Each structure stands twice: as C-alpha cells, then as structure tokens.
Amino acid sequence: MNTLHRLDGRLHLEGVALDTLAERFGTPLYVYSKAALESAYQAYAQAFAKTPHLICYAVKANSSLAILNLFARLGAGFDIVSGGELMRVLAAGGDPGKIVFSGVGKTADEMRAALKAGILCFNVESVSELHRLNRVAGEEGRVAPVSFRVNPDVDPKTHPYISTGLKENKFGVPIGDAPALYRLAAGLPHLKITGIDCHIGSQLTDLSPLADAAKRVLALVDTLSKEGITLHHIDLGGGVGIRYNDETPPDLEAYGQTLAALFAGRHEKLLLEPGRSLVGNAGLLLTRVEYLKPGEDKNFAIVDAAMNDLMRPALYEAYHGIVAVNQKKAAPQRYDIVGPICETGDFIGFARDLAIDEGDLLAILSAGAYGMSMASNYNSRPRAAEILIDRNEIHVIRERETQKGLMAGERLI
Ligand SMILES: *Cc1c(COP(=O)(O)O)cnc(C)c1O
C-alpha cells in the first residue's frame, strides 16, 4: 500500500497520522485509503482496457456502504452472494443492471428481490436452483437472466478453504454437465440464457490456473454456440491474490494480455469478480497493546483487536504484516500478537519482532478484504468503527457498535 508511509517515524495513511485516529476514534479501528481503493480499481480498468469488460466487485470482501458507493461511482458492477448484499449495493447507489448473483443457496425470497431489482444475471450453481429460479420468475411474471457457474476442475494452488474450482468443491456444476444444463435451461419458459461463469478460488498467486480455467470455459462456449446457444458474457470470477507477506501476486497486466488474446474476435463481454485484490491492501486494522506478557518460551503482546475483528488468521492461519505505528529506538523483541478472546485460535500473528511497550499502537496490514465483512460479536465485543481517509480528510464510514446496541433485539422470557 503506497498510500501508507512514515513521516518522522509516525505511520500515516495518505495525509493522516494513524496515532491521531486512534486517539480520536479509539481502537480497534479499521482505516482505509480512498486513493488505494481507486488505484486498485483503475489497475483493473487499465489492464483489461483492450477487452470489452465489466468489473463486478465481489461485495463479500468488504461490504461497507461507503466502499460500495465508491466503486459504484467508478462504474463498477457487483458480485453479490445474498439478499443482504443486494440491499447494500442498491442502498449504496449501485446499478442493478450490473449485478451478478452468485452462491449455492439462493432462497426464493432472495431470487424475488433480485428479479424485482432487475439484476444482470443469476449465476446458477445447481439443477435444483435452476428449477426454483424458473418457478419463482414465473410467479413474478418475469424472465430470469441466467448463467451457469461451471466448475472447470483446475487446481488453483491456494489454501483448501478458499479453493472452489475442483470437482470435490460444493460450488458450480461440473463443466462436462454444462451442455445438457444449457439445453435444459433453454427449454424453460421463464429463463433467458445470458452467460457463463466460473470462479476457481481466492488468493491465487499463479496466473496459469486462471488462464487454464478461461481456456476451458471458452472451449465450452464454442461448443454451446455450435448448438445455437449464444451467450452475452463470460464471467471468469475473481481470485487474484495480493501481497500479504512475500507472495508475488499475478501481474494484472499479464492477465489482461492473456485474456485480450483469448477474447480477440469474440463478441461476448468479459466479466470479472475481483474482491480481495480491490480492497485488501487498501485497509489496515489499528490496535493498541494492552499488555506485554513475557514468558519462558515466548513473549505475548495482548492487543485489543481479536479474531472477532479479523478472523483470517484464526480461519486460514493467514499472515498479516504487523508494524508499530510509532517507531522506537529500543531493540525489537519477538512476540506472539494475540487478542483477548478466550480461544487459543485468537491470534493475529506469531513471532513478530517489534519494539513496543504497553499502550503502543500497532497497524495490522492488508486488512481491507475479509476483515470487517467477517467480523462478529463473539465475546460480546462491539464491532470496530471504520474510517475512510481521502488525503487529509477523515470520514467515519461506520460508527463503532455499542454494548447497548448489541443487546437491542434481545428479550427475557
Ligand atoms: C469470493 C468470490 C469472489 C471474490 O474472490 P476474491 O478472491 O476476493 O477476488 C468472486 N466470485 C465469487 C463467486 C466468490 O465467491
């Protein structure tokens, strides 16, 4: 994140010193850079400029309204996975005609809401879902635009929990079954075939699985077209990785060139569904060191952020860079950075060398994606506030939850 920099030893995001934010708004605190969000989006727009395309931001990576609104103003479409995300995109000013609806478990109510909104298409993931969608569209007196999410069976070489394009995954329909399914869909009265979709996994650091998946999908599209089934768009999903530690993420320009070559002369529009790579490195989580707890084998730094604020370390053993907000001259010591939650899985990072004292601030980096959107209230912890920085301007885009608010919907018997 080049919008993150030090000035006289103090960590700044754009023009704002992070310690002043912690003083004003408390910790834990999510902080995002508008410039970093915009430049991540522009990098996609540039890399794929040669191919007619639509970037559908994967809302689940970070579904805060201000962030959705920012992408909507840049012209983005959206990839949603629930009725709640649909409501958010609409509330944030997103264009319903640029929404694709993914997910294996769409309810009839979610389908109805999306049909009424007039979304671009449903990415259908099973035969049962196809029949339900046809029925619901009929009841609503509408025609549902459909695309099948096919499973190209390529190994994305990523963490098993975020690998989605293998035969054994719950997602999509096997690519070999697709021709029969398209024929079936073509015969259903309340559906209109519009596209095809795949999404093979997340945090991919290698371009070749993405390119392999694209080739398999395009071959299928050509087979379908010989049968007279023509598509308006080909959606190749998200999944481009980011740098958390020492990864080398795929080069977007190279990905853009690969797809430009594959799409040359084709009439279908390219859709992409990036999530992490648009927001991940545009945000960080500020936390304060509550206690230092030296031990025989290890030292712990117990901070006020926890697995409920940032679940990725506990869920995937994910790595996040952790740096002191204010640099100190003292010699660094090695710490496990852990939260206050009563779970051994409540850690943020292991064996980090830091020069810190109790009361100091730490920045947990690359926390813009799957951070706040996965946050929970475990241990009755209110969720953090969110700040969006625009040069020297500070926008509170979400207030910190209150203890009282957490109890609001509860009743005694
Ligand atoms: C999660 C998801 C994405 C976004 O993945 P990233 O790795 O964050 O880019 C895109 N499409 C679908 C269907 C998803 O489930």
The ligand as a Gaussian input file, in Angstrom:
#p B3LYP/6-31G(d) Opt

LIG

0 1
 C      -15.470000     -14.668000      -3.078000
 C      -15.846000     -14.648000      -4.508000
 C      -15.220000     -13.764000      -5.386000
 C      -14.107000     -12.839000      -4.970000
 O      -12.933000     -13.543000      -4.719000
 P      -11.578000     -12.732000      -4.401000
 O      -10.610000     -13.809000      -4.160000
 O      -11.837000     -11.910000      -3.205000
 O      -11.249000     -11.931000      -5.599000
 C      -15.666000     -13.739000      -6.689000
 N      -16.653000     -14.552000      -7.120000
 C      -17.273000     -15.418000      -6.291000
 C      -18.356000     -16.278000      -6.811000
 C      -16.885000     -15.508000      -4.971000
 O      -17.484000     -16.388000      -4.163000

